[in-house]
Amino acid sequence: MGARSVFTREFKERVVELALNTNRKHSEIAQDLGINRNMLARWKRSETGPMKAFTGRGNARDEEMARLRKEIVDLRKINKIFKKAIVIFTVENPR
């Protein structure tokens, strides 16, 4: 099995632009550029769909999961602080 090709964001955007702005078939464009036509179709869907793609490796869902995991860690830290504060403020005057 061959090595996986990695294409730059700029390359992907230019290919999608070419596919959208010409009357050529996607399969012809893909063949001329040496990429799979399904890859071109996926790039086109991603670029013209509801979420912009090409933000780097991975997908938007992975980025969202990472953000949510970080938020959970932050909220747990805040929760610990509040628990300690409750203990401090609810203890009767020790004098």
Summary of the structure (lengths in Angstrom):
residues: 95
radius of gyration: 24.9
end to end distance: 76.4
largest distance: 86.4
contacts: 181
relative contact order: 0.08
helix: 67%
strand: 0%
